[in-house]
Amino acid sequence: MTIETTHTGHRPADIEAETAAIHAVIAAVARAQADEDVAGFAGLFRADAIWTTGHGKRLYGQAAIAEFTARVLPGATAHGHATYEVEHILFLRPDVAAVKVRQRYSTTTGDLESEGTPMYVMTREDGRWMLTANQNTPVVEG
């Protein structure tokens, strides 16, 4: 995992704590997905968040994200699971970060089925990192 902090004005005062907090949000995404926890997943988003799914569906606002997630998440782990690994963090400001994630989908037997490369723009709101502007992109071979 890399952290980009070349512009000193963009560096958080406590970069280790902020990086750990961002990692905790990504771990919470993984837990919510694994547990098929719609409310837990939706609660990670800012109220006015933007989410574009891996199939290009554009969702505006936490309520729309929750409604969509309630339709697609239950039962999603019947055929496998996903892992989420932070690959790169670019602090745009001390309270705004662009986070690249490696998403890997495996079958119940452990075979890699597909990969994704989400981009999460996260903002620090009331002391908490939130998913704010997000694009879930599948990796296509070729």
C-alpha positions, -999 to +999 in steps of 0.1 A: +000+000+000+013+035-008+004+068+007+008+099-014+017+130+006+041+150-016+022+182-011+027+191+026-005+212+028-024+180+021-009+159+048-030+152+079-015+162+112-014+126+123-010+106+091-007+073+108-040+077+127-059+090+096-045+061+075-056+036+101-090+052+103-094+049+065-083+013+066-109+007+093-136+020+070-125-003+042-125-032+066-161-022+076-171-023+039-157-059+038-175-069+070-208-054+059-205-072+025-196-105+041-224-102+067-249-089+041-255-060+064-274-034+044-277-008+072-240-013+082-229-008+046-252+022+039-241+038+072-205+041+058-217+067+033-222+104+037-259+114+034-254+131+000-229+105-013-225+095-049-221+058-058-216+043-092-219+005-092-196-019-112-224-021-138-227+017-142-258+023-121-256+058-106-269+063-071-273+096-054-276+098-017-274+074+012-311+065+009-308+054-027-276+035-019-294+017+010-324+009-013-302-006-040-281-025-015-312-040+001-321-054-033-286-069-042-268-077-010-290-103+007-279-137-007-248-122-024-224-144-004-241-177-014-217-182-042-186-166-027-171-136-010-151-105-016-119-091-001-109-055+000-073-043+002-063-006+003-037-001-024-031+036-024-042+067-005-039+102-019-047+129+006-062+157-014-066+178+018-061+167+054-098+158+055-103+145+019-086+113+005-088+094-027-085+057-019-078+030-044-090-005-034-082-039-048-114-059-046-112-097-053-142-120-056-137-157-048-160-186-051-170-207-020-142-231-030-116-202-029-112-198-067-106-162-079-137-153-099-131-116-107-115-084-095-125-048-091-107-016-086-129+008-067-121+045-062-134+059-030-132+096-024-136+099+014-142+129+036-137+134+073-170+144+088-174+151+125-143+131+133-152+101+111-141+091+076-171+086+053-175+073+017-185+104-003-179+100-041-173+064-052-169+044-084-168+006-084-150-006-115-145-042-126-111-053-139-114-066-175-086-087-189-072-078-223 
